[in-house]
Amino acid sequence: MVTLSDDEVVLIRSLLTALRAIKVREIDKALVILSKGERGTSC
């Protein structure tokens, strides 16, 4: 098992938080694009 210092834990946590934010933003963009596409075909 690897032992991490407090600084390393903070760094890893901030990186994971940033990655999660990017993923959520990309998913939101995809959902918006899909919903626009659905509205266009149903009219």
N, CA and C atoms as an extended XYZ file, in Angstrom:
129
Properties=species:S:1:pos:R:3:atomname:S:1:resname:S:1:resid:I:1 pbc="F F F"
N         0.844       -1.185        0.000 N   MET     1
C         0.000        0.000        0.000 CA  MET     1
C         0.889        1.248        0.000 C   MET     1
N         0.416        2.267       -0.719 N   VAL     2
C         1.186        3.502       -0.847 CA  VAL     2
C         0.708        4.502        0.196 C   VAL     2
N         1.638        5.157        0.837 N   THR     3
C         1.305        6.197        1.809 CA  THR     3
C         1.497        7.557        1.145 C   THR     3
N         0.458        8.380        1.220 N   LEU     4
C         0.508        9.704        0.602 CA  LEU     4
C         0.621       10.784        1.664 C   LEU     4
N         1.344       11.831        1.320 N   SER     5
C         1.419       12.981        2.226 CA  SER     5
C         0.134       13.797        2.099 C   SER     5
N        -0.090       14.691        3.032 N   ASP     6
C        -1.282       15.542        2.981 CA  ASP     6
C        -1.323       16.367        1.694 C   ASP     6
N        -0.168       16.873        1.265 N   ASP     7
C        -0.108       17.661        0.034 CA  ASP     7
C        -0.515       16.818       -1.178 C   ASP     7
N        -0.063       15.586       -1.218 N   GLU     8
C        -0.406       14.708       -2.344 CA  GLU     8
C        -1.895       14.385       -2.359 C   GLU     8
N        -2.467       14.179       -1.194 N   VAL     9
C        -3.907       13.908       -1.110 CA  VAL     9
C        -4.701       15.102       -1.629 C   VAL     9
N        -4.310       16.297       -1.238 N   VAL    10
C        -4.997       17.511       -1.691 CA  VAL    10
C        -4.881       17.651       -3.207 C   VAL    10
N        -3.704       17.387       -3.741 N   LEU    11
C        -3.493       17.490       -5.181 CA  LEU    11
C        -4.356       16.487       -5.942 C   LEU    11
N        -4.369       15.250       -5.492 N   ILE    12
C        -5.174       14.219       -6.158 CA  ILE    12
C        -6.654       14.564       -6.080 C   ILE    12
N        -7.090       15.030       -4.929 N   ARG    13
C        -8.506       15.397       -4.774 CA  ARG    13
C        -8.876       16.536       -5.724 C   ARG    13
N        -8.012       17.539       -5.844 N   SER    14
C        -8.315       18.663       -6.732 CA  SER    14
C        -8.317       18.232       -8.193 C   SER    14
N        -7.406       17.325       -8.559 N   LEU    15
C        -7.399       16.814       -9.934 CA  LEU    15
C        -8.670       16.042      -10.244 C   LEU    15
N        -9.099       15.191       -9.322 N   LEU    16
C       -10.325       14.418       -9.537 CA  LEU    16
C       -11.540       15.334       -9.631 C   LEU    16
N       -11.569       16.359       -8.816 N   THR    17
C       -12.680       17.321       -8.863 CA  THR    17
C       -12.707       18.034      -10.214 C   THR    17
N       -11.536       18.435      -10.701 N   ALA    18
C       -11.462       19.109      -12.000 CA  ALA    18
C       -11.908       18.183      -13.116 C   ALA    18
N       -11.481       16.928      -13.078 N   LEU    19
C       -11.895       15.962      -14.099 CA  LEU    19
C       -13.398       15.750      -14.074 C   LEU    19
N       -13.964       15.655      -12.885 N   ARG    20
C       -15.409       15.458      -12.773 CA  ARG    20
C       -16.153       16.645      -13.368 C   ARG    20
N       -15.672       17.854      -13.112 N   ALA    21
C       -16.309       19.057      -13.646 CA  ALA    21
C       -16.272       19.050      -15.170 C   ALA    21
N       -15.146       18.641      -15.756 N   ILE    22
C       -15.028       18.581      -17.212 CA  ILE    22
C       -16.020       17.573      -17.772 C   ILE    22
N       -16.076       16.397      -17.183 N   LYS    23
C       -16.985       15.361      -17.662 CA  LYS    23
C       -18.428       15.831      -17.592 C   LYS    23
N       -18.825       16.438      -16.486 N   VAL    24
C       -20.201       16.898      -16.331 CA  VAL    24
C       -20.528       17.934      -17.398 C   VAL    24
N       -19.607       18.848      -17.645 N   ARG    25
C       -19.829       19.880      -18.655 CA  ARG    25
C       -20.008       19.254      -20.034 C   ARG    25
N       -19.165       18.273      -20.368 N   GLU    26
C       -19.254       17.626      -21.671 CA  GLU    26
C       -20.571       16.855      -21.806 C   GLU    26
N       -20.987       16.194      -20.729 N   ILE    27
C       -22.252       15.457      -20.752 CA  ILE    27
C       -23.408       16.426      -20.936 C   ILE    27
N       -23.374       17.561      -20.245 N   ASP    28
C       -24.430       18.565      -20.399 CA  ASP    28
C       -24.499       19.070      -21.834 C   ASP    28
N       -23.344       19.315      -22.447 N   LYS    29
C       -23.326       19.768      -23.842 CA  LYS    29
C       -23.963       18.724      -24.756 C   LYS    29
N       -23.603       17.469      -24.545 N   ALA    30
C       -24.147       16.387      -25.378 CA  ALA    30
C       -25.658       16.297      -25.214 C   ALA    30
N       -26.148       16.433      -23.990 N   LEU    31
C       -27.598       16.370      -23.763 CA  LEU    31
C       -28.316       17.521      -24.448 C   LEU    31
N       -27.721       18.702      -24.426 N   VAL    32
C       -28.330       19.850      -25.096 CA  VAL    32
C       -28.398       19.610      -26.598 C   VAL    32
N       -27.312       19.104      -27.164 N   ILE    33
C       -27.281       18.830      -28.601 CA  ILE    33
C       -28.328       17.780      -28.961 C   ILE    33
N       -28.418       16.720      -28.158 N   LEU    34
C       -29.404       15.673      -28.425 CA  LEU    34
C       -30.826       16.207      -28.312 C   LEU    34
N       -31.082       17.026      -27.303 N   SER    35
C       -32.445       17.541      -27.140 CA  SER    35
C       -32.811       18.474      -28.290 C   SER    35
N       -31.844       19.245      -28.805 N   LYS    36
C       -32.107       20.092      -29.978 CA  LYS    36
C       -32.424       19.221      -31.177 C   LYS    36
N       -31.705       18.140      -31.347 N   GLY    37
C       -31.943       17.222      -32.462 CA  GLY    37
C       -33.320       16.590      -32.399 C   GLY    37
N       -33.744       16.206      -31.200 N   GLU    38
C       -35.059       15.595      -31.036 CA  GLU    38
C       -36.161       16.592      -31.362 C   GLU    38
N       -35.993       17.831      -30.920 N   ARG    39
C       -37.008       18.852      -31.210 CA  ARG    39
C       -37.098       19.111      -32.709 C   ARG    39
N       -35.969       19.090      -33.385 N   GLY    40
C       -35.960       19.339      -34.822 CA  GLY    40
C       -36.670       18.267      -35.616 C   GLY    40
N       -36.556       17.014      -35.199 N   THR    41
C       -37.178       15.926      -35.957 CA  THR    41
C       -38.636       15.760      -35.632 C   THR    41
N       -39.080       16.178      -34.440 N   SER    42
C       -40.459       15.953      -34.047 CA  SER    42
C       -41.410       17.018      -34.611 C   SER    42
N       -40.879       18.151      -35.058 N   CYS    43
C       -41.725       19.237      -35.567 CA  CYS    43
C       -42.093       19.036      -37.016 C   CYS    43
